[in-house]
Amino acid sequence: MFTLGQNLVFTVEKIRCSREGKLGVHSGRKYAINELSGKIKILAPTNFAIGPLANAWSTFISTYENIKLEFDLGFKTENFLATQADFAIRIGPQQSSDLSQARIGASKTILTASHEYIERYGFPTKPDDLDSHCFVVASSLQNWQLHNKQDNTLFHFHATNPRVVANDLRMIKQLTIDGLGISLLPAHEIVSELGNNQLVQVLPVWAGHDRDIYIIWENGRPLTRRAKLLIEHLKAHTANIPSLQGIVPVFDNPEEITES
């Protein structure tokens, strides 16, 4: 049986230990957040992660050898909080109040076709000519709002009977190269194909909407120091790629590039 004095000592000691324990937990979390070793989990669209960002991962790992990257590609944004990822890359703004976001670039969408298709069906010279053409369509880009960069007029077009609809941009790009129709694709997806003459821009005065590129993370959850470093690295990487800054590449020949 404890005396009053013993109870008081026990209670004070319990409080002291509890506070020290909490301080230890907070200190551990702070250390983990600031540490430059460990894992960063990233969610990203497959096309984007293995396309224009492919070299960014390698250069980051080469600089920070004690940091490991874990990827979950092709994710659905609505599942983000359940993944426990550090951050995600997505195309288009995020409306959820549970998420913070930072814009890192933009890619303009342009009409494109293969030379084989143009030779067979002709080159459209105005948007109304599209009614007589064939299309392969990305499911995320089915409604085309085209903007004339010379006089700022708009033209709305919906391919009523596309030959193919797919939710993978790589598939749409390949079918366009194969001559199955005209497609609307992000400029960053087809820079190489425009440069090596596999594809040609159709109605070059007209372009679709910009697809803004965002990094998103859980609102209220502090980013680790290593995650912040990777985000800054990705920002610097995309800033040096014209097609990820809303610029459409213009090739005078397959070997030369200028920016419009």
FIMINU-32788 format. One line per 2 residues: number of its first residue (from 0); their letters; for each residue x, y, z of N, C-alpha, C. Coordinates in nm, 4 decimals. Each point is the difference from the previous one (the first is absolute). Example, Ala and Ser with C-alpha at 12.3 -4.5 7.8 and 13.67 -1.06 7.14 Angstrom:
# residues 2
0> as> 1.3190/-0.5690/0.7800/-0.0890/0.1190/0.0000/0.0900/0.1200/0.0000; -0.0350/0.1050/-0.0720/0.0820/0.1190/0.0060/-0.0770/0.1090/0.0730
# end
This chain:
# residues 260
0> mf> 0.0849/-0.1193/0.0000/-0.0849/0.1193/0.0000/0.0884/0.1244/0.0000; -0.0317/0.0959/-0.0958/0.0818/0.1192/-0.0152/-0.0469/0.1101/0.0939
2> tl> 0.0967/0.0752/0.0514/-0.0330/0.1187/0.0799/-0.0252/0.1163/-0.0952; -0.0494/0.1111/0.0541/-0.0255/0.1180/-0.0818/0.1278/0.0487/-0.0657
4> gq> 0.1100/-0.0015/0.0759/0.1278/0.0453/-0.0550/0.0464/-0.0885/-0.1137; -0.0180/-0.1328/0.0205/0.0410/-0.0933/-0.1057/-0.0857/0.0183/-0.1251
6> nl> -0.1303/0.0201/0.0204/-0.0899/0.0218/-0.1136/0.0392/0.1251/-0.0769; 0.0355/0.1055/0.0736/0.0370/0.1251/-0.0637/0.1281/-0.0160/-0.0814
8> vf> 0.0986/-0.0683/0.0571/0.1252/-0.0252/-0.0722/-0.0260/-0.0828/-0.1240; -0.0833/-0.1030/0.0129/-0.0322/-0.0874/-0.1114/-0.0680/0.0791/-0.1128
10> tv> -0.0953/0.0862/0.0385/-0.0736/0.0779/-0.0991/0.0913/0.0980/-0.0725; 0.0858/0.0693/0.0748/0.0934/0.0943/-0.0607/0.0946/-0.0717/-0.0951
12> ek> 0.0478/-0.1176/0.0464/0.0925/-0.0770/-0.0838/-0.0688/-0.0467/-0.1271; -0.1281/-0.0397/0.0111/-0.0759/-0.0457/-0.1153/-0.0177/0.1127/-0.1016
14> ir> -0.0320/0.1200/0.0520/-0.0174/0.1156/-0.0881/0.1303/0.0331/-0.0704; 0.1108/-0.0031/0.0796/0.1308/0.0321/-0.0589/0.0370/-0.0976/-0.1107
16> cs> -0.0225/-0.1288/0.0239/0.0311/-0.1026/-0.1001/-0.0875/0.0158/-0.1240; -0.1276/0.0341/0.0252/-0.0916/0.0175/-0.1119/0.0438/0.1155/-0.0892
18> re> 0.0414/0.1115/0.0649/0.0455/0.1145/-0.0772/0.1274/-0.0303/-0.0754; 0.0913/-0.0706/0.0654/0.1253/-0.0370/-0.0668/-0.0271/-0.0935/-0.1170
20> gk> -0.0975/-0.0879/0.0193/-0.0341/-0.0914/-0.1084/-0.0537/0.0749/-0.1199; -0.0894/0.0978/0.0268/-0.0559/0.0784/-0.1101/0.1088/0.0812/-0.0685
22> lg> 0.0899/0.0586/0.0811/0.1094/0.0757/-0.0584/0.0872/-0.0885/-0.0875; 0.0187/-0.1248/0.0466/0.0790/-0.0942/-0.0787/-0.0652/-0.0323/-0.1326
24> vh> -0.1314/-0.0171/0.0024/-0.0739/-0.0282/-0.1237/0.0116/0.1172/-0.0959; -0.0238/0.1235/0.0525/0.0084/0.1182/-0.0847/0.1407/0.0174/-0.0546
26> sg> 0.0994/-0.0243/0.0844/0.1384/0.0124/-0.0434/0.0315/-0.1012/-0.1095; -0.0529/-0.1219/0.0162/0.0216/-0.1031/-0.1013/-0.0640/0.0358/-0.1324
28> rk> -0.1224/0.0555/0.0080/-0.0679/0.0397/-0.1230/0.0754/0.1129/-0.0700; 0.0467/0.0964/0.0789/0.0747/0.1120/-0.0571/0.1273/-0.0505/-0.0665
30> ya> 0.0658/-0.0955/0.0650/0.1224/-0.0563/-0.0580/-0.0307/-0.0711/-0.1309; -0.1089/-0.0784/-0.0012/-0.0365/-0.0738/-0.1207/-0.0353/0.0942/-0.1142
32> in> -0.0682/0.1107/0.0314/-0.0389/0.0970/-0.1024/0.1219/0.0666/-0.0617; 0.1011/0.0266/0.0807/0.1175/0.0742/-0.0468/0.1117/-0.0885/-0.0532
34> el> -0.0139/-0.1298/0.0162/0.1072/-0.0902/-0.0393/0.0124/-0.0088/-0.1522; 0.1244/-0.0081/-0.0494/0.0255/-0.0117/-0.1433/0.0327/-0.1433/-0.0398
36> sg> -0.0601/-0.0940/0.0698/0.0086/-0.1407/-0.0388/-0.1376/-0.0600/0.0236; -0.0265/-0.1088/-0.0715/-0.1311/-0.0614/0.0129/-0.0749/0.0012/-0.1313
38> ki> -0.1293/-0.0237/0.0088/-0.0830/-0.0218/-0.1196/-0.0885/0.1205/-0.0297; -0.0207/0.0227/-0.1312/-0.1023/0.0932/-0.0465/-0.0956/-0.0800/-0.0877
40> ki> -0.1274/0.0023/0.0340/-0.0993/-0.0698/-0.0813/-0.0717/0.1007/-0.0892; -0.0003/-0.0285/-0.1307/-0.0560/0.0919/-0.0990/-0.1078/-0.0707/-0.0811
42> la> -0.1110/0.0671/-0.0202/-0.1044/-0.0465/-0.0903/0.0050/0.0858/-0.1262; -0.0156/-0.0631/-0.1159/0.0109/0.0772/-0.1240/-0.0643/-0.0744/-0.1160
44> pt> -0.0467/0.0732/-0.1017/-0.0457/-0.0657/-0.1235/0.1179/-0.0702/-0.0672; -0.0214/-0.1193/-0.0477/0.1087/-0.0790/-0.0592/0.0672/0.0745/-0.1147
46> nf> -0.0790/0.0524/-0.0932/0.0566/0.0683/-0.1168/0.0936/0.1132/0.0401; -0.0385/0.0723/0.1022/0.0763/0.1168/0.0415/0.1268/-0.0405/0.0743
48> ai> -0.0120/-0.1004/0.0867/0.1148/-0.0421/0.0812/0.1112/-0.0612/-0.0831; -0.0382/-0.0775/-0.1012/0.1024/-0.0664/-0.0823/0.0282/0.0763/-0.1288
50> gp> -0.0679/0.1135/-0.0177/0.0214/0.0841/-0.1171/0.0874/0.1186/0.0341; -0.0579/0.1203/0.0086/0.0824/0.1207/0.0194/0.0707/0.0088/0.1349
52> la> -0.0477/-0.0766/0.0998/0.0648/0.0057/0.1310/0.1025/-0.1108/0.0215; 0.0160/-0.0882/-0.0967/0.0840/-0.1193/0.0196/0.1406/0.0354/0.0480
54> na> 0.0625/0.0992/-0.0616/0.1370/0.0341/0.0374/0.0084/0.0694/0.1358; -0.1100/0.0630/0.0425/0.0014/0.0718/0.1284/0.0216/-0.0947/0.1169
56> ws> -0.0579/-0.1183/-0.0061/0.0158/-0.0962/0.1102/0.1462/-0.0432/0.0122; 0.0619/-0.0263/-0.1140/0.1393/-0.0475/0.0010/0.0944/0.1053/0.0552
58> tf> -0.0175/0.1239/-0.0425/0.0902/0.1052/0.0473/-0.0202/0.0277/0.1486; -0.1224/-0.0132/0.0492/-0.0244/0.0218/0.1424/0.0665/-0.1089/0.0830
60> is> -0.0182/-0.1262/-0.0388/0.0591/-0.1122/0.0738/0.1523/0.0071/-0.0027; 0.0557/0.0457/-0.1122/0.1456/0.0124/-0.0091/0.0528/0.1038/0.0970
62> ty> -0.0806/0.1028/0.0271/0.0407/0.1061/0.0919/-0.0197/-0.0407/0.1452; -0.1101/-0.0695/0.0286/-0.0337/-0.0391/0.1375/-0.0042/-0.1534/0.0086
64> en> 0.1164/-0.0577/0.0192/0.0136/-0.1447/-0.0084/-0.0675/-0.0746/0.1146; -0.0301/0.0677/0.1101/-0.0631/-0.0663/0.1146/-0.1526/0.0079/-0.0024
66> ik> -0.0540/0.0599/-0.1052/-0.1449/0.0104/-0.0141/-0.0484/-0.1037/-0.1008; -0.1059/-0.0686/0.0366/-0.0595/-0.1000/-0.0892/-0.1354/0.0512/-0.0490
68> le> -0.0318/-0.0316/-0.1240/-0.1280/0.0400/-0.0578/-0.0897/-0.1207/-0.0197; -0.1257/0.0150/0.0372/-0.1009/-0.1036/-0.0235/-0.1113/0.0616/-0.0845
70> fd> -0.0334/-0.0653/-0.1124/-0.0990/0.0538/-0.0923/-0.1268/-0.0846/-0.0007; -0.1121/0.0689/-0.0077/-0.1286/-0.0629/-0.0277/-0.0549/0.0732/-0.1211
72> lg> 0.0062/-0.0647/-0.1161/-0.0344/0.0661/-0.1256/-0.1428/-0.0326/-0.0421; -0.0607/0.0955/-0.0678/-0.1356/-0.0200/-0.0500/-0.1048/0.0025/0.1092
74> fk> 0.0189/0.0798/0.1055/-0.0897/0.0000/0.1143/-0.1249/0.0821/-0.0274; -0.1013/-0.0179/0.0834/-0.1208/0.0824/-0.0010/0.0105/0.1018/0.1136
76> te> -0.0212/0.1266/-0.0311/0.0192/0.1060/0.0985/-0.0870/-0.0175/0.1231; -0.1221/-0.0537/-0.0185/-0.0897/-0.0102/0.1144/0.0521/-0.0963/0.1067
78> nf> 0.0975/-0.0827/-0.0346/0.0574/-0.0935/0.0964/0.1288/0.0523/0.0635; 0.0329/0.1259/-0.0250/0.1310/0.0505/0.0401/0.0249/-0.0122/0.1506
80> la> -0.0938/0.0438/0.0818/0.0222/0.0015/0.1443/0.0249/-0.1394/0.0565; -0.0604/-0.1014/-0.0627/0.0157/-0.1367/0.0492/0.1359/-0.0600/-0.0352
82> tq> 0.0716/0.0606/-0.0935/0.1266/-0.0585/-0.0458/0.1180/0.0313/0.0915; -0.0139/0.1028/0.0863/0.1097/0.0447/0.0865/0.1207/0.0472/-0.0815
84> ad> -0.0243/0.0476/-0.1212/0.1088/0.0515/-0.0836/0.0422/0.1383/0.0480; 0.1249/0.0353/-0.0291/0.0481/0.1335/0.0349/-0.0680/0.1058/-0.0867
86> fa> -0.0073/-0.0262/-0.1299/-0.0700/0.0918/-0.0888/-0.0366/-0.0721/-0.1292; -0.0795/0.0671/-0.0802/-0.0426/-0.0562/-0.1283/0.0161/0.1055/-0.1080
88> ir> 0.0194/-0.0468/-0.1218/0.0008/0.0876/-0.1174/-0.1282/-0.0280/-0.0766; -0.0709/0.1055/-0.0347/-0.1229/-0.0190/-0.0746/-0.0167/0.1107/-0.1032
90> ig> -0.0789/-0.0309/-0.1004/-0.0303/0.0963/-0.1044/-0.1354/0.0632/0.0321; -0.0010/0.1313/0.0102/-0.1230/0.0706/0.0329/-0.0067/0.0332/0.1477
92> pq> -0.0703/0.1085/0.0358/-0.0090/0.0421/0.1403/-0.0799/-0.0982/0.0837; 0.0315/-0.0042/0.1282/-0.0683/-0.0877/0.0948/-0.0961/0.0834/0.0843
94> qs> -0.1261/-0.0421/0.0051/-0.1021/0.0795/0.0683/-0.0161/-0.0352/0.1483; 0.0527/-0.1135/0.0435/-0.0210/-0.0446/0.1371/0.0662/0.0939/0.1005
96> sd> -0.0737/0.0364/0.1056/0.0552/0.0849/0.1059/0.0982/-0.0762/0.0887; 0.0046/-0.1332/-0.0155/0.0930/-0.0818/0.0777/0.1408/0.0025/-0.0570
98> ls> 0.0177/0.0615/-0.1161/0.1280/-0.0051/-0.0700/0.0536/0.1394/-0.0299; 0.1313/0.0160/0.0137/0.0700/0.1204/-0.0437/0.0592/-0.0273/-0.1377
100> qa> 0.0280/0.1051/-0.0752/0.0524/-0.0199/-0.1344/0.0937/0.1124/-0.0401; 0.0925/-0.0335/-0.0911/0.0934/0.0974/-0.0551/0.0139/-0.0277/-0.1493
102> ri> -0.0204/0.1006/-0.0817/0.0102/-0.0153/-0.1451/0.1470/-0.0003/-0.0403; 0.0401/-0.0969/-0.0838/0.1399/-0.0089/-0.0422/0.0167/0.0134/-0.1507
104> ga> -0.1098/0.0137/-0.0737/0.0127/0.0138/-0.1441/-0.1337/-0.0136/-0.0699; 0.0061/-0.0003/-0.1331/-0.1203/-0.0162/-0.0807/0.0400/-0.0539/-0.1362
106> sk> -0.0900/-0.0782/-0.0588/0.0245/-0.0549/-0.1330/-0.1180/0.0348/-0.0898; 0.0282/0.0644/-0.1117/-0.1059/0.0361/-0.0936/-0.0398/-0.1223/-0.0817
108> ti> -0.1277/-0.0148/-0.0293/-0.0466/-0.1104/-0.0842/-0.0109/0.0481/-0.1436; 0.0443/-0.0853/-0.0931/0.0009/0.0371/-0.1417/-0.0553/-0.1141/-0.0849
110> lt> -0.0520/0.0358/-0.1161/-0.0498/-0.0985/-0.0956/0.1164/-0.0555/-0.0800; -0.0015/-0.1301/-0.0204/0.1103/-0.0624/-0.0712/-0.0474/-0.1206/-0.0803
112> as> 0.0773/-0.0353/-0.1021/-0.0302/-0.1156/-0.0849/0.1297/-0.0464/-0.0644; -0.0037/-0.1183/-0.0579/0.1176/-0.0516/-0.0702/-0.0001/0.0499/-0.1442
114> he> 0.1179/-0.0006/-0.0613/0.0090/0.0372/-0.1418/-0.0818/-0.0964/-0.0851; 0.0006/-0.1257/0.0391/-0.0777/-0.0998/-0.0744/-0.1479/0.0362/0.0000
116> yi> -0.0516/0.0412/0.1146/-0.1412/0.0372/0.0077/-0.0274/0.1238/-0.0857; 0.0879/0.1014/0.0076/-0.0189/0.1233/-0.0765/0.0029/-0.0289/-0.1502
118> er> 0.0890/-0.0857/-0.0428/0.0066/-0.0355/-0.1419/-0.1278/-0.0674/-0.0469; -0.0621/-0.0751/0.0875/-0.1207/-0.0744/-0.0367/-0.1266/0.0848/0.0084
120> yg> -0.0112/0.0842/0.1036/-0.1256/0.0718/0.0238/0.0102/0.1510/-0.0210; 0.1196/0.0499/-0.0231/0.0159/0.1432/-0.0198/0.0254/0.0745/0.1300
122> fp> 0.0493/0.1238/-0.0149/0.0375/0.0822/0.1150/-0.1106/0.1009/0.0265; -0.0648/-0.0037/0.1144/-0.1036/0.0995/0.0290/0.0607/0.1399/0.0116
124> tk> -0.0685/0.0970/-0.0585/0.0522/0.1366/0.0015/-0.0774/0.0912/0.0948; -0.1173/-0.0460/0.0457/-0.0806/0.0762/0.0955/-0.0754/-0.0990/0.0892
126> pd> -0.0404/0.0413/0.1188/-0.0659/-0.0933/0.0918/-0.1230/-0.0703/-0.0569; -0.0769/0.0680/-0.0846/-0.1191/-0.0625/-0.0580/0.0352/-0.1234/-0.0830
128> dl> 0.1236/-0.0051/-0.0523/0.0422/-0.1154/-0.0812/0.0074/-0.1281/0.0834; 0.0065/0.0131/0.1333/0.0134/-0.1182/0.0849/-0.1202/-0.0944/-0.0136
130> ds> -0.1151/0.0525/-0.0396/-0.1211/-0.0824/-0.0112/0.0171/-0.1152/-0.0978; 0.0930/0.0128/-0.0929/0.0176/-0.1036/-0.1017/0.1198/-0.0900/0.0283
132> hc> 0.0507/0.0032/0.1235/0.1197/-0.0781/0.0318/-0.0275/-0.1096/0.1029; 0.0998/-0.0871/0.0173/-0.0057/-0.1094/0.0977/0.0800/0.0405/0.1237
134> fv> -0.0343/-0.0630/0.1130/0.0636/0.0399/0.1256/0.0308/-0.1203/0.0883; 0.1086/0.0151/0.0755/0.0270/-0.0876/0.1138/0.0079/0.0920/0.1208
136> va> -0.0702/-0.0356/0.1064/-0.0273/0.0966/0.1062/0.0393/-0.0557/0.1365; 0.0725/0.0823/0.0753/0.0272/-0.0324/0.1406/-0.1258/0.0279/0.0813
138> ss> -0.0358/-0.0915/0.0878/-0.1243/0.0156/0.0769/0.0014/0.1240/0.0881; 0.1181/0.0462/0.0375/0.0103/0.1215/0.0820/-0.0031/0.1272/-0.0844
140> lq> 0.0000/-0.0162/-0.1327/0.0033/0.1156/-0.0913/-0.1034/-0.0167/-0.1108; -0.1233/-0.0256/0.0378/-0.1027/-0.0275/-0.1014/-0.0670/0.1264/-0.0524
142> nw> -0.0110/0.1020/0.0830/-0.0610/0.1250/-0.0440/0.1108/0.1008/-0.0300; 0.0084/0.0386/-0.1256/0.1101/0.0850/-0.0434/-0.0443/0.1456/-0.0060
144> ql> 0.0563/0.0832/0.0865/-0.0213/0.1439/-0.0070/0.1262/0.0608/-0.0582; -0.0057/0.0313/-0.1277/0.1171/0.0479/-0.0724/0.0049/0.1524/0.0027
146> hn> 0.1206/0.0493/0.0166/0.0221/0.1448/0.0114/0.0929/0.0452/-0.1110; -0.0418/0.1035/-0.0726/0.0816/0.0566/-0.1063/0.0960/0.1028/0.0602
148> kq> 0.1285/-0.0268/-0.0093/0.0975/0.0866/0.0662/0.0221/0.1317/-0.0736; -0.0573/0.0128/-0.1212/0.0158/0.1246/-0.0747/-0.1111/0.1006/0.0294
150> dn> -0.1251/-0.0495/0.0046/-0.1113/0.0936/0.0218/-0.0829/-0.0330/0.1249; 0.0454/-0.1006/0.0772/-0.0630/-0.0365/0.1284/-0.1422/-0.0544/-0.0132
152> tl> -0.0400/-0.0424/-0.1188/-0.1314/-0.0621/-0.0148/0.0037/-0.1426/0.0530; -0.1173/-0.0513/0.0363/-0.0129/-0.1349/0.0537/-0.0819/-0.0856/-0.0946
154> fh> 0.0324/-0.1272/-0.0016/-0.0757/-0.0960/-0.0803/-0.0179/-0.1266/0.0830; -0.1229/-0.0391/0.0236/-0.0296/-0.1194/0.0793/-0.0269/-0.1171/-0.0943
156> fh> 0.0668/-0.1110/0.0275/-0.0167/-0.1169/-0.0874/-0.0084/-0.1269/0.0852; -0.0909/-0.0875/-0.0378/-0.0119/-0.1304/0.0643/-0.0024/-0.1069/-0.1085
158> at> 0.0967/-0.0903/0.0049/0.0051/-0.1087/-0.0988/-0.1152/-0.0970/0.0278; -0.1010/0.0025/-0.0849/-0.1214/-0.0774/0.0273/0.0177/-0.1497/-0.0231
160> np> 0.0906/-0.0378/-0.0875/0.0159/-0.1429/-0.0287/0.1477/-0.0355/-0.0158; 0.0783/0.0133/0.1076/0.1437/-0.0293/-0.0102/0.0250/-0.1479/-0.0282
162> rv> 0.1071/-0.0261/-0.0701/0.0352/-0.1387/-0.0311/0.0488/-0.0735/0.1241; 0.0632/0.0741/0.0913/0.0503/-0.0585/0.1246/-0.0149/0.1026/0.1115
164> va> -0.0420/-0.0449/0.1185/0.0056/0.0789/0.1234/0.0781/-0.0833/0.1012; 0.0978/0.0599/0.0639/0.0814/-0.0740/0.0973/0.0417/0.0920/0.1131
166> nd> 0.0233/-0.0589/0.1178/0.0397/0.0802/0.1161/0.1512/0.0025/0.0190; 0.0750/-0.0370/-0.1034/0.1464/-0.0009/0.0079/0.0547/0.0849/-0.1141
168> lr> 0.0716/0.1064/0.0341/0.0509/0.0910/-0.1023/0.1029/-0.0661/-0.0905; 0.0761/-0.0942/0.0541/0.0995/-0.0690/-0.0829/-0.0675/-0.0790/-0.1112
170> mi> -0.1142/-0.0609/0.0318/-0.0730/-0.0759/-0.1013/-0.0558/0.0932/-0.1079; -0.0575/0.1123/0.0425/-0.0528/0.0964/-0.0967/0.1123/0.0535/-0.0885
172> kq> 0.1155/0.0280/0.0606/0.1141/0.0482/-0.0790/0.0423/-0.1038/-0.1045; 0.0091/-0.1249/0.0404/0.0441/-0.1029/-0.0934/-0.1000/-0.0194/-0.1132
174> lt> -0.1287/0.0009/0.0318/-0.1019/-0.0162/-0.1041/-0.0024/0.1203/-0.0944; 0.0340/0.1175/0.0515/0.0120/0.1180/-0.0858/0.1191/-0.0154/-0.0938
176> id> 0.1122/-0.0467/0.0526/0.1179/-0.0265/-0.0832/-0.0330/-0.1028/-0.1083; -0.0829/-0.0984/0.0345/-0.0376/-0.1051/-0.0946/-0.0975/0.0467/-0.1071
178> gl> -0.0441/0.1263/0.0081/-0.0826/0.0560/-0.1061/-0.1488/-0.0217/0.0137; -0.0485/-0.0278/0.1233/-0.1420/-0.0289/0.0166/-0.0866/0.1252/0.0122
180> gi> 0.0610/0.1162/0.0220/-0.0810/0.1198/0.0092/0.0747/0.1159/0.0638; -0.0720/0.1100/0.0154/0.0508/0.1195/0.0681/-0.0273/-0.0150/0.1495
182> sl> 0.0917/0.0473/0.0806/-0.0197/-0.0040/0.1457/0.0390/0.1337/0.0609; -0.0511/0.0241/0.1197/0.0404/0.1149/0.0811/0.0849/-0.0538/0.1137
184> lp> 0.1273/0.0414/0.0042/0.0932/-0.0547/0.0983/0.0808/0.1118/0.0660; 0.0436/-0.0229/0.1241/0.0890/0.0975/0.0647/0.1312/0.0107/-0.0768
186> ah> 0.0481/0.1226/-0.0169/0.1207/0.0215/-0.0800/0.1194/-0.0779/0.0544; 0.0103/-0.0104/0.1347/0.1175/-0.0678/0.0561/0.0035/-0.1484/-0.0353
188> ei> -0.1159/-0.0563/-0.0355/-0.0061/-0.1428/-0.0342/0.0567/-0.0290/-0.1385; 0.0069/0.1004/-0.0870/0.0312/-0.0282/-0.1407/0.1158/0.0841/-0.0533
190> vs> 0.0819/0.0566/0.0878/0.1130/0.0808/-0.0462/0.0912/-0.0817/-0.0914; 0.0368/-0.1208/0.0424/0.0897/-0.0836/-0.0811/-0.0626/-0.0371/-0.1325
192> el> -0.1289/-0.0334/0.0025/-0.0680/-0.0438/-0.1217/-0.0162/0.1144/-0.1002; -0.0187/0.1224/0.0502/-0.0026/0.1153/-0.0898/0.1393/0.0248/-0.0580
194> gn> 0.1007/-0.0181/0.0835/0.1371/0.0248/-0.0431/0.0499/-0.0995/-0.1020; -0.0403/-0.1281/0.0125/0.0494/-0.0999/-0.0950/-0.0973/-0.0237/-0.1152
196> nq> -0.1008/0.0876/-0.0112/-0.0910/0.0002/-0.1142/-0.1006/-0.1147/0.0000; -0.0159/-0.0674/0.1144/-0.1051/-0.1011/0.0078/-0.1380/0.0634/0.0065
198> lv> -0.0062/0.1191/0.0596/-0.1261/0.0726/0.0125/0.0181/0.1423/-0.0499; -0.1109/0.0602/-0.0399/-0.0006/0.1386/-0.0433/-0.1132/0.0712/0.0736
200> qv> 0.0196/0.1264/0.0336/-0.1058/0.0751/0.0664/-0.1070/0.0386/-0.1005; -0.1244/-0.0215/0.0365/-0.1154/0.0326/-0.0830/-0.0607/0.1302/0.0509
202> lp> -0.0404/0.0877/-0.0918/-0.0543/0.1308/0.0373/0.0906/0.0678/0.1034; 0.1240/0.0287/-0.0372/0.0972/0.0500/0.0978/-0.0363/0.1340/0.0636
204> vw> -0.0891/0.0772/-0.0636/-0.0432/0.1259/0.0597/-0.0930/-0.0249/0.1188; -0.0571/-0.1212/0.0051/-0.0960/-0.0336/0.1048/0.0638/-0.0955/0.1006
206> ag> -0.0405/0.0132/0.1262/0.0483/-0.0905/0.1043/-0.1111/-0.0234/0.1004; 0.0072/-0.1129/0.0688/-0.0956/-0.0299/0.1058/0.0400/0.0693/0.1295
208> hd> -0.0695/-0.0329/0.1065/0.0262/0.0642/0.1282/0.1320/-0.0480/0.0601; 0.0565/0.0814/0.0872/0.1200/-0.0397/0.0741/-0.0378/-0.1003/0.1083
210> rd> 0.0841/-0.0996/0.0181/-0.0179/-0.0968/0.1086/0.1017/0.0347/0.1093; -0.0478/0.0653/0.1051/0.0886/0.0406/0.1083/0.0478/-0.1217/0.0788
212> iy> 0.1241/0.0065/0.0446/0.0637/-0.1104/0.0710/0.0208/0.0417/0.1450; -0.0485/-0.0824/0.0915/0.0049/0.0336/0.1425/0.0672/-0.1099/0.0804
214> ii> 0.0616/0.0418/0.1097/0.0395/-0.0913/0.1070/-0.0987/0.0218/0.1138; -0.0544/-0.1093/0.0530/-0.0974/0.0105/0.1083/0.0474/-0.0826/0.1196
216> we> -0.0394/0.0441/0.1191/0.0329/-0.0745/0.1219/-0.1083/0.0270/0.1033; 0.0027/-0.0793/0.1061/-0.1047/0.0094/0.1017/0.0068/0.1329/0.0730
218> ng> -0.1119/0.0692/0.0053/-0.0087/0.1279/0.0682/0.0174/-0.0196/0.1512; 0.0879/0.0773/0.0599/0.0231/-0.0108/0.1436/0.1062/-0.0994/0.0393
220> rp> 0.0459/-0.0804/-0.0933/0.1073/-0.0959/0.0298/0.1314/0.0572/-0.0519; 0.0970/0.0274/0.0866/0.1245/0.0619/-0.0458/0.0780/-0.0924/-0.0931
222> lt> 0.0503/0.0585/-0.1069/0.0859/-0.0748/-0.0910/0.1361/-0.0224/0.0646; 0.0580/-0.1153/-0.0246/0.1349/-0.0248/0.0485/0.0986/0.0870/-0.0773
224> rr> 0.1159/0.0190/0.0582/0.1034/0.0798/-0.0667/0.0394/-0.0640/-0.1330; 0.0093/-0.1322/-0.0026/0.0380/-0.0684/-0.1237/-0.1083/0.0144/-0.1077
226> ak> -0.1280/-0.0020/0.0415/-0.1081/0.0193/-0.0966/0.0042/0.1415/-0.0567; 0.0258/0.0999/0.0864/0.0106/0.1380/-0.0462/0.1138/0.0156/-0.1006
228> ll> 0.1130/-0.0666/0.0272/0.1132/0.0069/-0.0924/-0.0357/-0.0594/-0.1355; -0.0735/-0.1116/0.0009/-0.0396/-0.0630/-0.1257/-0.0976/0.0894/-0.0768
230> ie> -0.0921/0.0626/0.0701/-0.0954/0.0900/-0.0662/0.0735/0.1162/-0.0661; 0.0970/0.0596/0.0704/0.0783/0.1086/-0.0590/0.0798/-0.0492/-0.1200
232> hl> 0.0481/-0.1218/0.0083/0.0746/-0.0605/-0.1120/-0.0917/-0.0175/-0.1213; -0.1231/-0.0436/0.0230/-0.0958/-0.0182/-0.1100/-0.0398/0.1343/-0.0600
234> ka> -0.0161/0.1017/0.0838/-0.0319/0.1337/-0.0512/0.1107/0.0498/-0.0927; 0.1252/-0.0166/0.0423/0.1128/0.0439/-0.0822/0.0071/-0.0793/-0.1299
236> ht> -0.0308/-0.1296/0.0097/0.0043/-0.0865/-0.1178/-0.1044/0.0425/-0.1028; -0.1239/0.0185/0.0438/-0.1067/0.0362/-0.0941/0.0193/0.1410/-0.0557
238> an> 0.0624/0.0880/0.0788/0.0225/0.1367/-0.0469/0.0931/0.0045/-0.1205; 0.0821/-0.1031/-0.0167/0.0956/-0.0060/-0.1106/-0.0516/-0.0783/-0.1202
240> ip> -0.1272/-0.0400/0.0043/-0.0597/-0.0730/-0.1129/-0.1085/0.0892/-0.0604; 0.0245/0.0591/-0.1172/-0.0969/0.0940/-0.0580/-0.1408/-0.0569/-0.0130
242> sl> -0.0114/-0.1276/-0.0383/-0.1331/-0.0582/-0.0202/-0.0754/-0.0204/0.1309; 0.0696/0.0131/0.1152/-0.0663/-0.0056/0.1301/-0.0225/0.1398/0.0575
244> qg> 0.0237/0.1003/-0.0831/-0.0274/0.1387/0.0382/-0.0973/0.0640/-0.0986; -0.0842/-0.0817/-0.0606/-0.1035/0.0498/-0.0897/0.0487/0.0417/-0.1372
246> iv> 0.1210/-0.0409/-0.0373/0.0575/0.0375/-0.1293/-0.0105/-0.1175/-0.0969; -0.0487/0.0279/-0.1201/-0.0119/-0.1032/-0.1030/0.1276/0.0005/-0.0834
248> pv> 0.0685/-0.1119/-0.0101/0.1225/-0.0040/-0.0812/-0.0332/0.0148/-0.1479; 0.0822/0.0785/-0.0692/-0.0160/0.0189/-0.1444/0.1282/-0.0466/-0.0664
250> fd> -0.0127/-0.0992/-0.0859/0.1162/-0.0565/-0.0674/0.0048/0.0489/-0.1440; 0.1082/0.0721/-0.0354/0.0201/0.0371/-0.1390/0.0478/-0.1196/-0.0800
252> np> 0.0718/-0.0882/0.0669/0.0387/-0.1289/-0.0583/0.0186/-0.0935/0.1193; 0.0141/-0.1321/-0.0239/0.0102/-0.0932/0.1106/0.1158/0.0230/0.0960
254> ee> 0.0964/0.0804/-0.0407/0.1177/0.0195/0.0848/-0.0033/0.1310/0.0765; -0.0925/0.0898/-0.0343/0.0035/0.1342/0.0589/-0.1306/0.0311/0.0697
256> it> 0.0079/0.0653/0.1132/-0.1203/0.0338/0.0770/0.0034/0.1476/0.0382; -0.1159/0.0647/-0.0124/-0.0189/0.1335/0.0541/-0.1230/-0.0032/0.0866
258> es> -0.0301/0.1094/0.0682/-0.1156/0.0032/0.0877/-0.0966/0.1066/-0.0478; -0.1305/-0.0358/0.0021/-0.1032/0.0968/-0.0391/-0.0700/0.0540/0.1226
# end
